[in-house]
């Protein structure tokens, strides 16, 4: 089964086995190799129940297409990116449905340099080829197991000075996802006191879904961090390429504030450089980047766009509100482990609580977070918003952004459904609530 609808803007994702099964995985593996003609690729998989058989079928398709495959086994998505970049392979695939519920399967696909294959960079060609019949293999490649773990652990630890890290108490919620497999060999090298929760990889997700962007999935880490009197809490999504933070008071830290803190840390190490941030972000981000001696570059939302811009402008770091954090020295790819290491190093070096480091942001910047609203006519509604707020500074980098001196917002359409996504920030809580309600009334009218 290969339902064409599983090919999304940035990856492949669908319900197993009704939308995507092993036959579909074979077709994607073979079509990927026939379209991009890689000689050597890496394939990894997450801990979902369907992932071993899906990965085996994908590898078989890639081998029948003529590629040699390094089978990484069960790894986090960023370990596939690391293998492709570090071993100078021609591409790679991670069989994962990221943060989606247990019934999903999917794939994140990259080409040489760990550059993503998305809707605008070859994924639709892979779809079209995969939906046609295949003849007998002309020349088969070979598949071999590859242990990437030792090099990966050394690589991520190279981002910090381990001797500067203090014995912080850290609660970690792996959500029965890949962080539970990835973090132990790293934690054993650190002096921290880790309270490890739900570290057993289990694709049925017996405790909660591996999506910390949903408040109900954060309740556990917020409560546990306070109960354990921890210095901070860290929650991971299913394939562990995104990590989310909770401060010492149990309060969730928005991704833009994390971007600001990480940018400060990296710019200090690098002595300056360019940093990419997305259009939704708090003004705290460009302000912090510039204060730290960096150059702040705003960009469209989405990992394909950020990674391309990282290369084009040789940026040292990039951060998205959605908790994707990108590093020049990690093949310009996103990592969930490196931000965790950088933040515990930053707290250690500053000798201040995370809540204290965040206080200057929380006192000045009031965010709505992302609010999604289904609309009947996306284009018409965007035009209404543009006309209503034409007295502000209007830009069209990604949807509509409007800036005023004391507040600003971005409204952009979803790639996959008839939704508008609102992100708004103001310099007072009252103004934020007033403008949020005003915009939502307009969007929902």
LUMVEXZA-130796 format. One record per residue (C-alpha): residue number from 1; residue in one letter; y negated, z, x. Coordinates in Angstrom, 2 decimals. Each point is the difference from the previous one (the first is absolute). Layout:
margu_volum_y_z_x
NUM_a_Y_Z_X
...
END
This chain:
margu_volum_y_z_x
1_x_0.00_0.00_0.00
2_x_-3.40_-1.01_1.31
3_x_-2.68_0.34_-2.67
4_x_-3.15_-1.84_1.23
5_x_-2.10_2.94_-1.24
6_x_1.25_2.23_2.86
7_x_-2.29_-1.84_2.45
8_x_-3.22_2.06_-0.04
9_x_-3.32_-0.37_1.83
10_x_1.16_1.96_3.08
11_x_3.79_0.37_-0.24
12_x_3.15_-0.45_-2.07
13_x_0.78_2.61_-2.64
14_x_2.20_0.12_-3.10
15_x_2.59_1.93_-1.99
16_x_3.54_-0.04_1.45
17_x_2.16_-1.84_-0.96
18_x_-1.64_-1.60_-3.07
19_x_-2.98_-1.55_1.86
20_x_1.30_-0.06_3.58
21_x_3.53_0.47_1.32
22_x_2.06_-0.84_3.11
23_x_0.15_-3.71_-0.87
24_x_-3.80_0.02_-0.15
25_x_-0.20_1.93_3.28
26_x_2.18_-2.64_1.69
27_x_-2.28_-2.75_-1.36
28_x_-3.15_1.76_1.25
29_x_1.50_0.55_3.47
30_x_1.06_-3.61_0.28
31_x_-3.23_-1.41_-1.48
32_x_-2.13_2.17_2.32
33_x_1.82_-1.37_3.07
34_x_-0.04_-3.61_-1.21
35_x_-3.74_0.18_-0.73
36_x_-1.28_1.90_3.05
37_x_2.77_-1.08_2.44
38_x_0.14_3.29_1.94
39_x_2.52_0.28_2.81
40_x_0.31_3.81_0.03
41_x_-0.90_2.45_-2.76
42_x_0.47_3.69_-0.77
43_x_1.37_1.31_-3.29
44_x_-0.18_3.62_-1.11
45_x_0.58_1.80_-3.30
46_x_-0.99_3.16_-1.83
47_x_2.23_2.65_-1.62
48_x_0.21_-1.52_-3.49
49_x_3.48_-0.22_-1.50
50_x_-0.12_-3.81_-0.09
51_x_-1.53_-0.45_3.48
52_x_3.20_-0.20_2.15
53_x_1.45_-2.90_-2.02
54_x_-3.39_-1.68_-0.45
55_x_-0.66_0.20_3.74
56_x_3.47_-1.39_0.83
57_x_-0.57_-2.94_-2.36
58_x_-3.47_-0.70_1.43
59_x_1.40_0.05_3.55
60_x_2.78_-2.39_-1.02
61_x_-2.59_-2.40_-1.42
62_x_-2.16_0.19_3.13
63_x_3.02_-0.59_2.26
64_x_1.14_-2.97_-2.13
65_x_-3.56_-1.34_0.36
66_x_0.44_0.01_3.78
67_x_-1.82_3.17_1.14
68_x_1.32_2.80_2.21
69_x_-0.48_3.36_-1.70
70_x_-0.50_3.44_1.54
71_x_1.36_2.38_-2.65
72_x_-2.07_3.20_0.28
73_x_1.98_1.84_-2.67
74_x_-1.75_2.64_-2.13
75_x_-3.59_0.27_1.27
76_x_-3.55_0.44_-1.27
77_x_-1.99_-3.16_-0.67
78_x_-2.31_0.61_2.96
79_x_3.05_0.00_2.30
80_x_0.63_-3.64_-1.00
81_x_-3.66_-0.79_0.82
82_x_0.41_1.82_3.32
83_x_3.19_-1.93_0.85
84_x_-1.58_-3.37_-0.81
85_x_-3.14_0.76_2.04
86_x_1.61_1.94_2.84
87_x_2.96_-2.31_0.56
88_x_-2.10_-3.15_-0.56
89_x_2.26_-1.22_-2.79
90_x_-0.84_-2.92_-2.29
91_x_0.01_2.08_-3.17
92_x_1.66_2.71_-1.99
93_x_0.90_1.37_-3.43
94_x_0.27_3.54_-1.32
95_x_2.12_0.32_-3.12
96_x_-2.01_2.58_-1.93
97_x_-1.75_0.53_-3.32
98_x_-2.45_2.43_1.65
99_x_-1.24_2.59_-2.54
100_x_1.56_-1.62_-3.09
101_x_2.50_1.86_-2.23
102_x_3.70_0.07_0.90
103_x_1.05_-3.07_-2.01
104_x_-2.14_-2.31_2.18
105_x_0.85_-2.02_3.08
106_x_-2.28_-2.15_2.11
107_x_-1.00_-1.36_3.40
108_x_-2.98_0.16_2.33
109_x_0.01_-3.15_2.13
110_x_-1.88_-0.71_3.22
111_x_-0.24_-2.84_2.49
112_x_-0.71_0.04_3.73
113_x_-2.39_2.75_1.07
114_x_1.01_2.05_-3.09
115_x_-2.44_-2.08_-2.10
116_x_0.83_0.36_-3.71
117_x_1.45_-2.82_-2.04
118_x_-1.77_0.14_-3.38
119_x_-1.00_-2.21_-2.89
120_x_-2.62_-1.77_2.12
121_x_2.08_-0.16_3.20
122_x_3.36_-1.57_-0.82
123_x_1.68_2.32_-2.51
124_x_-0.30_-2.52_-2.84
125_x_1.56_-2.66_2.25
126_x_2.90_2.39_0.62
127_x_0.26_0.49_-3.78
128_x_0.05_-3.74_-0.71
129_x_2.64_-0.66_2.69
130_x_2.10_2.97_-1.10
131_x_0.19_-1.22_-3.59
132_x_1.62_-3.31_1.10
133_x_3.68_-0.39_0.96
134_x_1.05_0.22_3.67
135_x_2.42_-2.32_1.78
136_x_2.58_1.19_2.56
137_x_-1.55_1.70_3.08
138_x_-0.88_-2.50_2.76
139_x_0.06_2.49_2.89
140_x_0.58_3.71_-0.57
141_x_-1.76_2.71_1.94
142_x_1.45_3.41_0.92
143_x_-0.69_3.55_-1.15
144_x_0.10_3.01_2.33
145_x_-0.83_3.68_-0.56
146_x_-3.12_1.25_1.82
147_x_-1.05_3.62_0.55
148_x_-3.81_0.03_-0.04
149_x_-0.36_3.80_-0.39
150_x_-0.63_1.16_3.59
151_x_-2.77_-2.55_0.63
152_x_-1.55_0.70_-3.40
153_x_-0.18_3.75_0.58
154_x_-1.64_-0.51_3.41
155_x_-2.47_-2.49_-1.46
156_x_-1.30_2.18_-2.82
157_x_-0.25_3.07_2.26
158_x_-2.09_-2.04_2.45
159_x_-2.89_0.12_-2.52
160_x_-0.56_3.72_0.58
161_x_-0.09_2.61_2.75
162_x_2.98_2.14_-1.06
163_x_-1.15_2.84_2.30
164_x_-3.24_0.27_-2.04
165_x_1.86_0.61_-3.28
166_x_0.08_3.63_-1.13
167_x_2.87_1.71_-1.88
168_x_-1.40_-0.89_-3.42
169_x_2.01_0.75_-3.13
170_x_0.53_-3.31_-1.83
171_x_1.79_-0.61_-3.30
172_x_1.55_-3.49_-0.11
173_x_1.29_-1.61_-3.21
174_x_2.20_-2.97_0.88
175_x_0.84_-0.58_-3.71
176_x_3.62_-0.85_1.00
177_x_-1.42_-3.16_1.57
178_x_-0.03_-1.43_3.51
179_x_-2.29_2.68_1.47
180_x_2.98_2.35_-0.15
181_x_1.83_-2.19_2.51
182_x_-3.03_-1.02_2.09
183_x_-1.75_3.30_0.63
184_x_2.71_2.32_1.43
185_x_0.17_-1.67_3.47
186_x_-3.81_0.17_0.14
187_x_-0.33_3.56_-1.32
188_x_2.40_1.30_2.65
189_x_-2.50_-1.13_2.64
190_x_-2.92_1.87_-1.64
191_x_-0.93_3.70_0.12
192_x_-0.76_0.13_-3.75
193_x_1.71_2.23_-2.58
194_x_1.22_-2.61_-2.51
195_x_1.09_0.96_-3.50
196_x_2.22_-3.01_-0.74
197_x_0.49_-0.79_-3.71
198_x_2.28_-2.62_-1.56
199_x_0.92_-1.47_3.41
200_x_3.43_-1.22_-1.15
201_x_-0.34_-3.79_-0.54
202_x_1.19_-0.62_-3.56
203_x_-0.79_-3.20_-1.88
204_x_0.46_1.72_-3.38
205_x_-3.14_2.11_0.72
206_x_1.39_3.20_-1.56
207_x_-3.22_2.00_0.42
208_x_-2.88_-2.34_-0.78
209_x_-0.98_-3.65_0.41
210_x_-1.18_-0.88_3.53
211_x_-3.53_-0.94_-1.09
212_x_-2.57_2.64_1.04
213_x_-2.85_-2.03_-1.55
214_x_1.16_1.31_-3.40
215_x_-1.30_3.55_-0.56
216_x_3.30_1.22_-1.52
217_x_1.79_-0.87_3.27
218_x_-2.57_2.01_1.99
219_x_0.36_3.22_-1.98
220_x_2.84_1.18_2.23
221_x_-1.76_-0.52_3.37
222_x_-3.26_1.52_-1.29
223_x_1.77_3.13_-1.27
224_x_2.35_0.33_2.98
225_x_-2.83_-0.28_2.57
226_x_-1.76_2.99_-1.59
227_x_3.23_2.00_-0.44
228_x_0.93_-0.48_3.66
229_x_-3.56_0.82_1.17
230_x_0.20_-3.26_1.94
231_x_-2.74_-1.68_2.03
232_x_0.63_-3.23_-1.88
233_x_2.50_-1.90_-2.11
234_x_1.22_-3.57_0.50
235_x_1.72_-2.15_-2.65
236_x_1.66_-3.37_0.64
237_x_0.78_-2.99_-2.17
238_x_3.51_-1.48_-0.18
239_x_-0.02_-2.22_3.09
240_x_-2.25_2.46_1.89
241_x_-2.69_-2.51_1.00
242_x_-2.61_2.08_-1.87
243_x_-0.70_3.70_0.34
244_x_-2.23_2.13_-2.21
245_x_-1.61_3.28_0.95
246_x_-0.67_3.32_-1.72
247_x_-2.35_2.48_1.69
248_x_0.57_3.73_0.64
249_x_-1.34_0.86_-3.48
250_x_2.51_-2.34_-1.69
251_x_-2.64_-2.62_-0.83
252_x_0.96_-3.68_0.26
253_x_-1.95_-1.98_2.63
254_x_-1.16_-3.47_-1.16
255_x_1.04_-2.92_2.21
256_x_-3.61_-0.87_0.84
257_x_-0.67_3.49_1.41
258_x_3.20_-0.29_2.06
259_x_-1.23_-3.41_1.24
260_x_-3.27_1.63_1.12
261_x_1.81_2.79_1.90
262_x_2.47_-2.39_1.65
263_x_-2.80_-2.42_0.95
264_x_-1.87_2.85_1.67
265_x_3.11_0.99_1.97
266_x_0.80_-3.55_1.16
267_x_-3.60_-0.92_0.88
268_x_-0.20_3.14_2.13
269_x_3.13_-1.08_1.90
270_x_-1.12_-3.64_0.29
271_x_-3.66_0.62_0.74
272_x_-1.04_-2.19_-2.94
273_x_1.33_-3.12_-1.68
274_x_0.20_-1.75_-3.37
275_x_1.53_1.70_-3.02
276_x_1.00_-1.76_-3.24
277_x_-0.31_1.74_-3.37
278_x_0.45_-1.31_-3.54
279_x_-2.61_-0.69_-2.69
280_x_1.06_3.00_-2.10
281_x_-0.74_2.55_2.69
282_x_-2.41_2.92_-0.03
283_x_-3.24_-0.39_1.94
284_x_1.37_2.83_2.09
285_x_2.10_-2.62_1.81
286_x_-2.66_-2.37_1.43
287_x_-2.33_2.97_0.65
288_x_2.68_1.79_2.03
289_x_1.00_-3.15_1.89
290_x_-3.59_-0.73_1.02
291_x_-0.72_3.61_0.90
292_x_3.09_-0.05_2.25
293_x_-1.31_-3.07_1.84
294_x_2.13_-2.58_-1.79
295_x_-0.76_-3.14_-1.97
296_x_0.95_0.23_-3.69
297_x_1.33_-3.21_-1.59
298_x_0.60_-0.16_-3.76
299_x_2.94_-2.10_-1.21
300_x_1.99_-1.13_-3.01
301_x_2.76_2.29_-1.24
302_x_3.59_-0.81_1.04
303_x_2.06_0.25_3.15
304_x_0.16_-3.76_0.57
305_x_-3.82_-0.21_0.08
306_x_-0.47_3.14_2.10
307_x_2.58_-1.04_2.61
308_x_-1.55_-3.45_0.31
309_x_-3.47_1.54_0.48
310_x_1.36_2.53_2.51
311_x_1.12_-2.93_2.18
312_x_-3.04_-2.16_-0.58
313_x_-2.46_2.74_1.02
314_x_2.27_1.91_2.40
315_x_-0.53_3.20_-2.02
316_x_1.45_3.23_1.39
317_x_0.78_1.44_-3.43
318_x_-0.01_-0.83_-3.70
319_x_0.33_2.25_-3.03
320_x_0.44_-0.55_-3.72
321_x_-0.64_2.37_-2.90
322_x_3.68_-0.48_-0.96
323_x_1.06_1.83_3.22
324_x_0.98_-3.04_2.04
325_x_-1.23_0.61_3.57
326_x_0.12_-2.79_2.59
327_x_-0.07_0.31_3.80
328_x_-0.83_-2.67_2.57
329_x_2.52_1.52_2.42
330_x_2.75_-0.09_-2.63
331_x_0.05_-3.81_-0.36
332_x_-3.04_0.31_-2.33
333_x_2.51_1.31_-2.55
334_x_-0.04_3.01_-2.29
335_x_1.82_3.21_0.83
336_x_0.67_3.21_-1.89
337_x_1.01_2.01_3.05
338_x_-3.04_-0.69_2.25
339_x_-2.60_1.36_-2.52
340_x_2.04_3.21_-0.32
341_x_0.02_0.43_3.79
342_x_-3.72_-0.81_0.36
343_x_-1.02_2.44_-2.72
344_x_1.96_2.97_1.37
345_x_-1.45_-0.82_3.45
346_x_-3.54_-0.12_-1.46
347_x_0.39_3.35_-1.80
348_x_1.44_1.52_3.20
349_x_-2.80_-1.28_2.22
350_x_-2.79_1.02_-2.39
351_x_1.52_3.45_-0.59
352_x_-1.18_-0.25_-3.61
353_x_1.81_-0.10_-3.32
354_x_0.43_-3.36_-1.66
355_x_-2.04_1.25_-2.99
356_x_-2.85_0.79_2.43
357_x_0.15_-3.48_1.56
358_x_-0.16_-1.50_-3.50
359_x_-2.78_2.24_-1.36
360_x_-2.90_-2.26_1.15
361_x_1.57_-2.89_-1.93
362_x_0.90_1.96_-3.11
363_x_-3.48_1.52_-0.23
364_x_-1.73_-3.41_0.06
365_x_2.34_-2.62_-1.40
366_x_1.52_0.16_-3.49
367_x_2.75_-2.53_-0.71
368_x_1.73_-1.07_-3.19
369_x_3.12_-1.27_1.74
370_x_1.44_-3.25_-1.35
371_x_-0.04_-0.29_-3.80
372_x_2.02_-2.88_-1.50
373_x_-0.79_-1.49_-3.42
374_x_1.86_-2.85_-1.75
375_x_-2.45_-2.66_-1.25
376_x_0.49_-3.08_-2.17
377_x_-2.18_-2.36_2.06
378_x_-0.49_0.99_3.64
379_x_-2.51_-2.75_0.89
380_x_-2.16_0.64_-3.05
381_x_-0.08_3.75_0.61
382_x_-0.97_-0.48_3.67
383_x_-2.87_-2.24_-1.12
384_x_-1.19_2.68_-2.46
385_x_0.01_2.62_2.76
386_x_-1.89_-2.29_2.35
387_x_-2.72_-0.65_-2.61
388_x_-0.29_3.68_-0.98
389_x_-0.48_1.16_3.62
390_x_-2.00_-2.96_1.33
391_x_-2.78_2.37_1.14
392_x_2.30_1.37_2.73
393_x_1.09_-1.67_3.24
394_x_2.89_-2.17_-1.20
395_x_2.68_-1.41_2.33
396_x_3.24_-1.91_-0.69
397_x_2.24_0.71_3.01
398_x_2.78_1.27_-2.30
399_x_-0.75_0.09_-3.72
400_x_-3.53_1.34_-0.53
401_x_-1.68_2.68_2.11
402_x_-3.38_1.39_-1.04
403_x_-2.07_2.31_2.21
404_x_-2.84_2.32_-0.98
405_x_-1.65_2.59_2.24
406_x_1.81_2.97_-1.52
407_x_3.19_-1.57_-1.37
408_x_2.17_-3.10_0.31
409_x_3.15_-1.49_-1.49
410_x_2.60_-2.73_0.37
411_x_1.91_-1.62_-2.87
412_x_2.77_-2.41_0.90
413_x_2.83_-1.67_-1.88
414_x_3.66_0.82_0.61
415_x_2.05_-2.70_1.76
416_x_2.93_0.40_-2.35
417_x_-1.20_1.07_-3.47
418_x_-3.07_-0.25_-2.30
419_x_-1.63_3.17_1.35
420_x_-3.36_0.93_1.43
421_x_-0.08_2.65_2.72
422_x_-3.14_2.14_0.23
423_x_-1.01_2.05_3.06
424_x_-3.34_1.79_-0.19
425_x_-1.87_2.48_2.17
426_x_-3.25_1.92_-0.46
427_x_-1.98_2.56_2.00
428_x_0.36_2.64_-2.73
429_x_2.86_0.95_-2.29
430_x_-2.14_-0.35_-3.13
431_x_-1.10_-3.51_0.93
432_x_3.56_-1.00_0.87
433_x_1.28_1.16_-3.41
434_x_-2.89_-1.60_-1.87
435_x_0.37_-3.39_1.70
436_x_3.81_0.10_-0.18
437_x_-0.13_0.52_-3.78
438_x_-2.68_-2.65_-0.39
439_x_2.07_-2.60_1.87
440_x_3.23_0.91_-1.75
441_x_-1.71_-0.37_-3.37
442_x_-1.08_-3.51_1.03
443_x_3.42_-0.96_1.40
444_x_1.83_1.32_-3.08
445_x_-2.41_-1.35_-2.62
END
